[in-house]
Amino acid sequence: MLLRAWLRERFEIGRHTLREVGRDVEPGACATERLTFETGAGEPVRGILLRPGAAAGPLPAVLYIHAHGGRYEIGAAELTDGRPALQSPLGPLLAGLGFAVLAIDLPCFGLRAGETESAAAKARLWHGRSLAGQMLGELAAAAGWLAARPDIDGQRIGAFGLSMGATFAYWLAAADERIAWIAHTCCYADFATLVETGAHDLHGIYLTVPGLLERTSTGAIAGLVAPRPQLVMVGDRDPLTPPTAVDRALAETLRAYEEAGAAGALELLRETETGHVETPAMRARLLDFLTARLAD
């Protein structure tokens, strides 16, 4: 598909590598692996993987994509420590369900926070690239690393994210068909509508991908995930997901799922009185969605 090929190029899928250079394993009912990767440019990248301690595998896996929120110090630690917008840390809970769960520090976050988002994004834009593209390319490399592990079922790797992680979940799955399913919270909206209203400026410069809105839209990108399962969760009082922008995106995504004969694979939870946070209802819906993926 021409759009997917264009997105793969813009999102730098296949351009980045992550080579494991260190691993410290903490055994237990929820085993923790503290990983060190090295990019093709030689930059160290922290990874954290949680998995059921007693499971023999091959396990289904979740690529956990951390949020932004201006909290550059968190990064991959969101998996184990959570963040204010979450009900509680999700990593141990997902491992308890039976998933292996991996998070990495994306550029400018966690142990990579020495380079500022502004400097990193501007440098890449000068070269016709984007910081989002590097982030997505590294996430694709992380998915490949997961798929290559003998204890992981490479056909059952999904992705989850909140906020920045939400956008990257459906962007990644649209461009990389290895992602078997996605669930995302608090960042699904038509970006052209956000530009029209000025709400796009609530996003960081990292998200600017040159030419994206001339070529496609949020709804069309998320529609490329069809017929794979997708759970969309938003709050109508979230300035990043205003109802008009959600409606426009949803119409396109739903049409793509209907054309694929998979309308039932697209799930939506809208909280009318909620802002940019995970709610108890969202947590419950996510766990139901993930439990269903264990049976796939």
C-alpha positions in Angstrom: 0.0 0.0 0.0 1.4 3.4 -1.1 0.4 5.2 2.1 2.0 2.6 4.4 5.2 2.7 2.4 5.3 6.5 2.7 4.7 6.2 6.4 7.4 3.7 6.8 9.8 6.1 5.2 8.7 9.1 7.2 8.6 7.1 10.5 12.0 5.6 9.8 10.9 2.0 10.1 13.9 -0.2 9.5 16.4 2.7 9.7 17.3 2.3 13.3 18.8 -0.6 15.3 19.0 -1.5 18.9 21.7 -4.0 20.0 21.5 -5.5 23.4 24.8 -4.9 25.3 23.8 -5.5 28.9 21.1 -7.4 31.0 20.5 -7.6 34.7 17.8 -10.0 35.7 15.9 -9.8 39.0 13.9 -13.0 39.4 10.6 -13.2 41.2 6.9 -13.8 40.5 7.3 -10.8 38.2 10.8 -11.0 36.8 12.5 -7.8 35.9 15.2 -7.4 33.2 17.1 -4.2 33.2 18.5 -3.9 29.8 21.0 -1.7 28.0 20.8 -1.3 24.2 23.1 0.5 21.9 21.8 2.4 18.8 23.5 2.3 15.4 25.1 5.6 16.4 26.5 4.1 19.6 24.1 5.8 22.0 23.1 3.7 25.1 19.4 3.2 25.6 17.8 1.9 28.8 15.2 -0.8 28.5 13.0 -2.4 31.2 11.3 -5.7 30.6 8.8 -7.3 33.0 7.6 -10.9 32.5 5.9 -13.7 34.5 8.6 -15.3 36.5 7.5 -18.9 36.2 6.3 -18.8 32.6 8.2 -20.9 30.1 6.9 -19.1 27.0 6.6 -18.3 24.2 4.8 -15.4 25.7 2.6 -12.7 24.1 4.2 -9.3 24.5 3.4 -5.7 24.9 5.6 -2.9 23.6 4.9 -0.2 26.2 5.4 3.3 24.8 5.9 5.9 27.5 4.2 9.3 27.6 5.6 12.8 27.4 3.8 15.2 29.7 6.9 17.4 30.1 8.3 14.8 32.5 11.5 14.1 30.6 13.0 12.3 33.6 10.5 9.4 33.6 10.9 7.6 30.3 10.9 3.9 30.5 10.4 4.0 34.3 6.8 4.7 33.7 6.4 1.0 33.2 7.3 0.2 36.8 6.7 3.6 38.6 3.7 5.0 36.7 3.0 8.7 36.2 0.3 11.1 37.6 -2.0 10.5 34.6 -2.2 6.8 35.2 -4.3 5.0 37.8 -1.2 3.0 38.8 1.9 1.5 37.1 0.8 -1.0 34.4 3.9 -3.1 34.0 3.5 -5.4 36.9 -0.2 -5.8 36.2 0.4 -6.8 32.6 3.1 -9.2 33.5 0.6 -10.7 36.0 -1.8 -11.3 33.2 0.8 -13.3 31.3 2.5 -10.8 29.1 6.1 -9.9 28.6 6.2 -6.1 28.6 9.1 -3.9 27.3 9.6 -0.2 27.5 12.6 1.8 26.3 13.7 5.4 26.9 12.9 7.3 23.8 15.2 10.1 22.8 15.3 13.1 25.2 13.6 11.0 28.0 14.7 9.0 31.0 18.5 8.4 30.9 18.6 10.1 27.5 17.3 13.4 28.9 20.7 15.1 28.3 19.6 16.2 24.8 16.7 18.6 24.9 13.5 18.0 22.8 13.9 21.4 21.2 17.5 20.9 20.1 16.9 17.3 18.9 13.8 18.1 16.9 15.2 21.2 15.3 18.4 19.3 14.2 16.4 16.6 12.6 14.0 19.0 10.9 16.9 20.8 9.3 17.9 17.5 7.7 14.3 16.8 6.5 13.6 14.3 9.2 11.7 14.4 12.5 12.3 13.5 16.1 9.0 11.5 16.0 10.5 9.5 13.1 13.6 8.6 15.1 11.4 7.6 18.1 9.2 5.4 15.9 12.2 3.8 14.2 13.6 2.9 17.5 10.3 1.5 18.7 10.2 -0.7 15.5 13.7 -1.9 16.4 12.5 -2.7 19.9 9.6 -4.7 18.5 12.1 -6.6 16.3 14.2 -7.3 19.4 11.2 -8.7 21.2 10.2 -10.9 18.2 13.7 -12.4 18.1 13.6 -13.6 21.7 13.0 -17.3 22.0 10.6 -16.8 24.9 8.4 -14.4 23.0 5.7 -15.2 20.4 6.6 -12.9 17.6 3.1 -13.2 16.1 1.5 -11.8 19.3 3.3 -8.5 20.0 1.0 -5.6 20.6 1.5 -2.0 21.7 0.0 0.3 24.3 0.6 3.9 25.1 -0.8 7.0 26.9 -0.7 10.5 25.4 2.6 10.6 23.3 2.6 6.8 23.6 -0.9 6.6 22.3 -0.1 8.5 19.1 3.0 6.4 18.6 1.0 3.2 19.1 -1.3 3.7 16.2 1.4 5.4 14.0 3.7 2.4 14.6 1.0 -0.2 14.0 0.0 1.6 10.8 3.5 1.4 9.4 4.6 -1.9 10.9 2.3 -4.8 10.4 4.2 -6.9 12.9 2.2 -5.2 15.6 -0.7 -7.5 16.2 -3.0 -5.2 18.1 -3.0 -1.8 19.8 -4.6 0.0 22.7 -4.2 3.7 23.3 -5.4 6.4 25.8 -5.7 10.1 25.6 -4.3 11.1 22.2 -6.6 10.2 19.3 -7.9 13.2 17.3 -7.8 14.6 13.8 -4.7 16.7 13.7 -5.9 19.1 11.0 -8.8 20.0 13.3 -6.3 20.7 16.1 -4.3 23.0 13.8 -7.5 24.8 12.8 -8.3 25.5 16.5 -4.7 26.1 17.7 -4.8 23.0 20.0 -1.9 21.5 18.1 0.4 23.8 20.0 -0.3 21.8 23.1 1.9 19.1 21.6 5.7 19.3 21.7 7.8 20.0 18.7 8.8 16.3 18.6 5.6 15.4 16.9 6.1 17.6 13.8 6.4 15.4 10.8 6.9 17.5 7.6 4.2 16.9 5.0 2.1 14.5 7.1 -1.2 16.4 6.8 -0.7 17.0 3.1 -0.6 13.3 2.6 -2.9 11.8 5.2 -4.8 12.2 8.5 -5.1 10.6 11.9 -8.2 8.6 11.0 -6.6 7.2 7.9 -3.4 6.3 9.7 -5.3 4.5 12.5 -7.4 2.9 9.8 -4.3 1.2 8.4 -4.3 -0.9 11.5 -7.5 -2.7 10.3 -8.3 -5.5 10.6 -6.1 -5.9 13.7 -7.8 -5.2 17.0 -7.6 -1.6 18.2 -8.9 0.0 21.4 -9.3 3.8 21.4 -9.9 5.6 24.7 -10.4 9.4 25.1 -11.9 12.0 27.3 -14.1 14.6 25.8 -12.8 17.3 28.2 -9.2 16.6 27.1 -8.0 19.6 25.1 -5.9 17.2 23.0 -9.0 15.1 22.0 -11.9 17.6 21.6 -15.1 15.9 20.4 -15.1 17.4 16.9 -11.6 16.2 16.3 -12.3 12.7 17.6 -15.5 12.5 15.5 -13.6 13.3 12.3 -10.9 10.9 13.0 -13.2 8.1 14.1 -15.4 8.4 10.9 -12.3 7.6 8.8 -11.0 4.9 11.0 -14.3 3.2 11.3 -14.8 3.3 7.5 -11.4 1.5 7.0 -12.4 -1.2 9.5 -15.8 -1.6 7.8 -14.1 -1.9 4.4 -11.9 -4.6 5.9 -14.9 -6.5 7.2 -13.6 -6.0 10.8 -15.9 -3.3 12.3 -16.0 -5.3 15.5 -12.3 -5.1 15.9 -12.4 -1.4 16.5 -13.4 -0.5 20.1 -14.0 2.9 21.6 -14.4 4.2 25.1 -15.3 7.9 25.5 -15.5 9.5 28.9 -17.7 12.6 28.6 -16.5 14.2 31.8 -12.8 13.3 31.7 -9.6 15.2 30.7 -6.1 14.0 29.9 -6.0 11.1 32.4 -6.7 7.4 32.6 -10.0 6.7 34.4 -11.0 3.5 36.3 -13.4 2.7 33.4 -10.5 3.0 31.0 -8.3 0.7 33.1 -11.1 -1.9 33.3 -11.7 -1.7 29.6 -8.0 -2.1 28.8 -7.7 -5.2 31.0 -10.7 -6.7 29.3 -9.2 -5.9 25.9 -5.9 -7.5 26.9 -7.5 -10.5 28.4 -9.2 -11.1 25.0 -5.8 -10.8 23.3 -4.5 -13.7 25.5 -7.2 -15.9 23.9 -6.4 -14.8 20.3 
